[in-house]
Amino acid sequence: MTKLEPQNLPDAAATLAWIATRCDGELERARDLVAGFKAQRPTDSLEALHAWNDIEVALGNAAAAASVYAETNPDGAVRDAADQAMQRIDAFSTDLGLDRDIYEVVTAVDGTGLDPDSSRLLERILRDFHRSGVDRDEQTRERLRDLAQAELLASQEFAKFIREGARSIRVRREDLAGMPDDWMSAHEPDQGGLVTVTTDYPDSIPLMTYCSVASTRRAMTHERLNIAWPQGDEVLQRLLGLRAEHASLLGYDSWADYDAEVKMIGDGGAIAEFIDQISAAAAGSAQRDKAVLVARRRQDVPEATDIDAADLTYYSEVVRKEDYAVDAQLTRTFFAFEKVRQGLLEVTGRLFGLTWRRVDDATLWHGDVTAYDVLQGDERIGRIYLDLHPREGKYKHAAQFVLASGVRGRQLPEGVLVCNFSKGLMEHGEVVTLFHEFGHLIHHVVGGDQQWVRFSGVATEWDFVEAPSQMLEEWAWDADILATFASDADGHTIPPDLVDRMRKADDFGKGFHARTQMFYAALSLGIHRSKPDDLTQAVRETQQKYSVFPYIEDTHFQCAFGHLDGYSSGYYTYMWSLVIAKDMFSAFDHANLFDPEVASRYRDKVLAPGGSDDAADLVADFLGRPYTFDAYAAWLAE
Ligand SMILES: [Zn+2]
């Protein structure tokens, strides 16, 4: 077996040239391979699939590098170059999907006698061609080509406005009452005595949680809900219009139907039913817990009859502290960033039978980034990068990015976690997010031993993709697991009874949280089923119907709702995946989350196959039965 090597990444001075080699070089290779494919017209089925796979590997490599560098590189010129490379890659992919000559070669391939994996690949290739519109008339194909290009430009513009659209407030020190000491010492006032607080997570989330001055929280909420307004609204309108036309040209009722066709859920109508089903199941619990928040707020504001986003996080924290004896300011003393990162690696390594070996000599795009080789036994099976702190111009949320997809005997899977955590003490919620994102990363690496790149790593149905990540969150809530790494500055381990109270406190609000998620899901679905003229009005109406918290006047949440780009009409994915995650988690021994037997079965049956089988079948194989709603419903009712 050949020993595979990870990529060598460029230093700052060489990055622009590297983008040219890695993105445009691989694109050129794909172009040559396509020309060869057309010239040779392979009729042997496996030969044709291998030739096709080569094209997909080259294109995938180019796109992966472009997306990582566009979202993470500290140099704006590199980010722009990466965005532009992505436009060329995307244009080529669109052309490929609409190329009649190559389609003819592929349709002539006789799939009889292929092994199941290869037969699935052939079926997927034909399905992709059909969905890209190759079998339409010349004029339609021409328009589809233009639409794809315009859609990408709009997506990139939307992402860039969010990425570069951080806002801030400037407040007096006394208006920051309640903020933790370490946060205050990291936020010194300027010469005029004012403290600048940005909308970036490490600034704004603690403020929304701890600041006892209502007007400060409201000012920050206003900024947070107006990120990328008004530019984002205009570009979003454009994007929605393009997607609607695209779906309609291909004969679908809406973009949502087009998008859902290749997912577990099937069509837009089924998404709407799912949203209503979850909303109904969560209604009782949502109203009950909201009443607790309003009652508590009334102690401070006697005339209060409701509560909105400016006070929600703060009063949730107050209730957690007063009713559940969980003080997040105390809790966070157990979560120093370095210990958490190390602990995460040890926990997941032990669980999945992997070793993460720090690579000290790798060239990286920023000093905050760390690299690790992933070992299974003695064999290196991948490399991961952790880019976990915020900086200007960097992606603002938390996500796993693919730097290379694994292909058996050919290239190692490489993945990047891009997050925005503070460097000091972490909120427990950040620890949960870290475990979540790491779940994607493990899926990418463990699922990266594939013959066909089409099925590598997280290449499952897109509405299953959040199940492994949401399931791994459970490990960040377990006292025995946390005890292995969560200790304060004096070395005291987090007490199990505190973790128990944290879990109970976290359960508070799960109903209204589910309703908020269904508001997001309904918005993402609704505006992709029929495009409204006024998106802010759509937010207002959808929020009123699904969320139990009211819309705040003069805010435009849609402009920074980045998932409208990546997930388009499919935000329901999170809840759909959560239902499956809860079911998969029921197979583990909750008293011993380190049990290697279940964990390795899960690794081999659910993660390792990547997209080579339907997610529903992988889950059924692991559980020994089809997945159901029961575990989720029981959790919601608890
Ligand atoms: Zn996720």
Residues whose N, C-alpha, C, O or C-beta is under 5 A from the ligand:
A	BS01	ZN	E466 S469
